[in-house]
Amino acid sequence: MWKLATPVFGYVLIVDALALIAVLSTAALVPITTSSLLWCGLILAGEVVHLEAAQRIERIRELAADGRPHMHLQSIWIFAGLLLLPPPLATLVIVVSYAHSWVRVYKRRGVIHRKVFSGATVILACTAAGAVLWAGTGHVAPYVPYLDGFGGMLALLTSGIVYFGLNYVLVIVAILMSNPGKPPRQAFGNPSDVLIVLAAVGVGCGIALVMTVRPWLLPVLMVTPVALHIGLLLPQFQAAARTDSKTALLAPEFWVQLARNELARAAELSSTAGVLMIDIDHFKAIDDGNGHLAGDEVLRAVAAAIQGSVRGGDYVGRFGGDEFVVLLPGTTSAEIASVADRIRTAIARIEVPVPVVRPGKPEVISGLTASIGAAVYPETATEYTILLQAADDAVFEAKAGGRDRVVLATARTELTRPEIPDAL
């Protein structure tokens, strides 16, 4: 955060300070009752279950939305809290929602100041939307019992527009200030994303209504947010959710996209990232000697071993043939070496039953080994292609050194293309 440009730093501090003022000034407006505590507990439980069910989708969407507004369906629970809870408990829902997202989606990487800022914009949006509801109903929270007739509908719709609009504008300003060199149009995101927040506001209103009259129906209604997350967002992440059909790992094209995005983020946050290139030793002999079906089983077993050996926020992909790649955000040389050795050990323990046993061949394939090359940004290189090439060269070095080992790539000199004179 301290490395932000002065105008951006000042803007972030102002928004955070205004949110804090809003929290303090509204803390004593509405008494906290037993019912509000019960509603708060149900909303928090729903938020946790919802994000846990959709956290893999959110992780992909969040990374793909870098540099654009990230519309998320946690607004369902935040808007329900706005309609039902006193301001301190509504703030608690926002804090828990964003803290949960930071832990489970961001995997505690160095972006906490962004989460704090996003939470602050939502607090300000809820404060403004609450003022609209108070003006429209003449009552304080809970607002649901007073949202009746045309006036109640108008107050609800206006509060939803204010909630979305203020939050959207505050975030857009921050993105535009932080990315002066990028096209302004990119900062506004996809117009269809507006449907996400509008849907969240609508479902949040329904959840608030159910909780006031039939709270025991909430588990049944929980299906709606999860289904909405999977169904409504499908067009946005279907291209990103491409997987290798044989191993169920990330496909090469999408892994490359994630790697480039993560390196750009590491550069922006002055963080690190690691790349592992994994090559199964003597795989051609396994494939030719036992058949392609057995070779496919080996690939699947190795993929599972790699996936089970990496950290929760790492990205595993199949790079082609018998090569696999792993992207490790926020890692150091010591950490990437430890993960790589854990992968190597896991592969050595694999035993794969052969689907169709050939005469003279074993029924179980075991004793697998792998040569692994590792490279770390920015220690090894700061450009994606050079970093990946360094990891690939380290694989060849591991094979030349006897296979079944991990080699950490050394720093690479990065060449730039010579400038062409204007006269030419």
Solvent accessible surface area in square Angstrom, and as a share of the most:
residue,aa,sasa,rsa
1,M,68,0.30
2,W,209,0.73
3,K,163,0.69
4,L,52,0.26
5,A,61,0.47
6,T,115,0.67
7,P,88,0.55
8,V,7,0.04
9,F,41,0.17
10,G,26,0.25
11,Y,37,0.14
12,V,8,0.05
13,L,81,0.40
14,I,104,0.53
15,V,3,0.02
16,D,32,0.16
17,A,50,0.38
18,L,87,0.43
19,A,4,0.03
20,L,108,0.54
21,I,104,0.53
22,A,10,0.08
23,V,37,0.21
24,L,123,0.61
25,S,75,0.49
26,T,25,0.15
27,A,44,0.34
28,A,100,0.77
29,L,113,0.56
30,V,15,0.09
31,P,101,0.63
32,I,84,0.43
33,T,69,0.40
34,T,115,0.67
35,S,56,0.36
36,S,5,0.03
37,L,101,0.50
38,L,103,0.51
39,W,35,0.12
40,C,6,0.04
41,G,39,0.37
42,L,47,0.24
43,I,0,0.00
44,L,35,0.18
45,A,54,0.42
46,G,4,0.04
47,E,0,0.00
48,V,60,0.35
49,V,84,0.48
50,H,0,0.00
51,L,1,0.01
52,E,67,0.30
53,A,62,0.48
54,A,1,0.01
55,Q,21,0.09
56,R,170,0.62
57,I,31,0.16
58,E,6,0.03
59,R,18,0.06
60,I,33,0.17
61,R,18,0.07
62,E,6,0.03
63,L,1,0.00
64,A,30,0.23
65,A,16,0.13
66,D,39,0.20
67,G,19,0.19
68,R,88,0.32
69,P,9,0.05
70,H,50,0.22
71,M,17,0.08
72,H,26,0.12
73,L,0,0.00
74,Q,6,0.03
75,S,7,0.05
76,I,0,0.00
77,W,0,0.00
78,I,2,0.01
79,F,0,0.00
80,A,0,0.00
81,G,0,0.00
82,L,12,0.06
83,L,0,0.00
84,L,0,0.00
85,L,3,0.02
86,P,3,0.02
87,P,35,0.22
88,P,40,0.25
89,L,15,0.08
90,A,12,0.09
91,T,24,0.14
92,L,75,0.37
93,V,1,0.00
94,I,4,0.02
95,V,82,0.47
96,V,43,0.25
97,S,1,0.01
98,Y,19,0.07
99,A,48,0.38
100,H,28,0.13
101,S,13,0.08
102,W,54,0.19
103,V,54,0.31
104,R,70,0.25
105,V,3,0.02
106,Y,24,0.09
107,K,47,0.20
108,R,154,0.56
109,R,29,0.11
110,G,55,0.53
111,V,1,0.00
112,I,90,0.46
113,H,27,0.12
114,R,66,0.24
115,K,19,0.08
116,V,82,0.47
117,F,16,0.07
118,S,33,0.22
119,G,8,0.08
120,A,6,0.05
121,T,0,0.00
122,V,2,0.01
123,I,22,0.11
124,L,26,0.13
125,A,0,0.00
126,C,10,0.06
127,T,53,0.31
128,A,30,0.23
129,A,0,0.00
130,G,10,0.09
131,A,55,0.42
132,V,35,0.20
133,L,0,0.00
134,W,144,0.51
135,A,76,0.59
136,G,44,0.42
137,T,23,0.13
138,G,56,0.53
139,H,80,0.36
140,V,66,0.38
141,A,8,0.06
142,P,43,0.27
143,Y,17,0.07
144,V,17,0.10
145,P,84,0.53
146,Y,92,0.35
147,L,37,0.18
148,D,117,0.61
149,G,52,0.50
150,F,148,0.62
151,G,44,0.42
152,G,5,0.04
153,M,95,0.43
154,L,94,0.47
155,A,7,0.05
156,L,31,0.15
157,L,99,0.49
158,T,53,0.31
159,S,0,0.00
160,G,5,0.05
161,I,117,0.59
162,V,41,0.24
163,Y,2,0.01
164,F,32,0.13
165,G,24,0.23
166,L,61,0.30
167,N,32,0.17
168,Y,47,0.18
169,V,82,0.47
170,L,26,0.13
171,V,32,0.18
172,I,10,0.05
173,V,51,0.29
174,A,14,0.11
175,I,24,0.12
176,L,63,0.32
177,M,66,0.29
178,S,51,0.33
179,N,36,0.19
180,P,118,0.74
181,G,78,0.75
182,K,95,0.40
183,P,86,0.54
184,P,86,0.54
185,R,210,0.77
186,Q,58,0.26
187,A,5,0.04
188,F,96,0.40
189,G,19,0.18
190,N,79,0.41
191,P,114,0.71
192,S,48,0.31
193,D,15,0.08
194,V,47,0.27
195,L,101,0.50
196,I,1,0.00
197,V,10,0.06
198,L,86,0.43
199,A,28,0.22
200,A,0,0.00
201,V,19,0.11
202,G,45,0.43
203,V,28,0.16
204,G,0,0.00
205,C,30,0.18
206,G,28,0.27
207,I,0,0.00
208,A,0,0.00
209,L,95,0.47
210,V,29,0.17
211,M,1,0.01
212,T,40,0.23
213,V,84,0.48
214,R,127,0.46
215,P,48,0.30
216,W,176,0.62
217,L,59,0.29
218,L,9,0.04
219,P,94,0.59
220,V,106,0.61
221,L,47,0.23
222,M,24,0.11
223,V,102,0.59
224,T,55,0.32
225,P,0,0.00
226,V,34,0.19
227,A,54,0.42
228,L,38,0.19
229,H,0,0.00
230,I,88,0.45
231,G,44,0.43
232,L,56,0.28
233,L,0,0.00
234,L,84,0.42
235,P,93,0.59
236,Q,65,0.29
237,F,21,0.09
238,Q,104,0.46
239,A,62,0.48
240,A,10,0.08
241,A,41,0.32
242,R,110,0.40
243,T,75,0.44
244,D,22,0.12
245,S,119,0.77
246,K,70,0.29
247,T,12,0.07
248,A,80,0.62
249,L,9,0.05
250,L,27,0.13
251,A,12,0.09
252,P,45,0.28
253,E,109,0.49
254,F,0,0.00
255,W,0,0.00
256,V,36,0.21
257,Q,75,0.33
258,L,1,0.00
259,A,0,0.00
260,R,117,0.43
261,N,39,0.20
262,E,6,0.03
263,L,12,0.06
264,A,60,0.47
265,R,6,0.02
266,A,2,0.02
267,A,60,0.46
268,E,98,0.44
269,L,40,0.20
270,S,69,0.44
271,S,38,0.25
272,T,41,0.24
273,A,0,0.00
274,G,0,0.00
275,V,1,0.00
276,L,0,0.00
277,M,4,0.02
278,I,0,0.00
279,D,17,0.09
280,I,2,0.01
281,D,5,0.02
282,H,113,0.50
283,F,24,0.10
284,K,151,0.64
285,A,68,0.53
286,I,24,0.12
287,D,25,0.13
288,D,75,0.39
289,G,16,0.15
290,N,19,0.10
291,G,10,0.09
292,H,127,0.57
293,L,111,0.55
294,A,1,0.01
295,G,1,0.01
296,D,28,0.15
297,E,59,0.27
298,V,0,0.00
299,L,6,0.03
300,R,99,0.36
301,A,28,0.21
302,V,0,0.00
303,A,2,0.02
304,A,68,0.52
305,A,17,0.13
306,I,0,0.00
307,Q,82,0.36
308,G,70,0.67
309,S,9,0.06
310,V,19,0.11
311,R,82,0.30
312,G,54,0.52
313,G,10,0.09
314,D,10,0.05
315,Y,17,0.06
316,V,4,0.02
317,G,0,0.00
318,R,33,0.12
319,F,62,0.26
320,G,34,0.33
321,G,48,0.46
322,D,31,0.16
323,E,44,0.20
324,F,0,0.00
325,V,0,0.00
326,V,0,0.00
327,L,0,0.00
328,L,0,0.00
329,P,6,0.04
330,G,36,0.35
331,T,0,0.00
332,T,66,0.39
333,S,26,0.17
334,A,79,0.61
335,E,76,0.34
336,I,0,0.00
337,A,38,0.30
338,S,59,0.38
339,V,5,0.03
340,A,0,0.00
341,D,64,0.33
342,R,109,0.40
343,I,0,0.00
344,R,56,0.21
345,T,43,0.25
346,A,24,0.19
347,I,0,0.00
348,A,46,0.36
349,R,183,0.67
350,I,18,0.09
351,E,124,0.56
352,V,6,0.03
353,P,95,0.60
354,V,14,0.08
355,P,70,0.44
356,V,99,0.57
357,V,67,0.38
358,R,110,0.40
359,P,134,0.84
360,G,87,0.84
361,K,86,0.37
362,P,78,0.49
363,E,121,0.54
364,V,65,0.37
365,I,11,0.06
366,S,65,0.42
367,G,62,0.59
368,L,5,0.03
369,T,38,0.22
370,A,0,0.00
371,S,0,0.00
372,I,0,0.00
373,G,0,0.00
374,A,0,0.00
375,A,0,0.00
376,V,4,0.02
377,Y,18,0.07
378,P,64,0.40
379,E,105,0.47
380,T,4,0.02
381,A,2,0.02
382,T,77,0.45
383,E,71,0.32
384,Y,20,0.07
385,T,76,0.44
386,I,44,0.23
387,L,1,0.00
388,L,22,0.11
389,Q,90,0.40
390,A,0,0.00
391,A,0,0.00
392,D,32,0.17
393,D,51,0.26
394,A,1,0.01
395,V,3,0.02
396,F,131,0.54
397,E,106,0.48
398,A,0,0.00
399,K,43,0.18
400,A,95,0.73
401,G,41,0.39
402,G,52,0.50
403,R,78,0.29
404,D,53,0.27
405,R,105,0.38
406,V,42,0.24
407,V,25,0.14
408,L,69,0.34
409,A,10,0.08
410,T,101,0.59
411,A,77,0.60
412,R,80,0.29
413,T,116,0.67
414,E,57,0.26
415,L,155,0.77
416,T,125,0.73
417,R,224,0.82
418,P,122,0.77
419,E,167,0.75
420,I,134,0.68
421,P,81,0.51
422,D,153,0.79
423,A,101,0.78
424,L,167,0.83
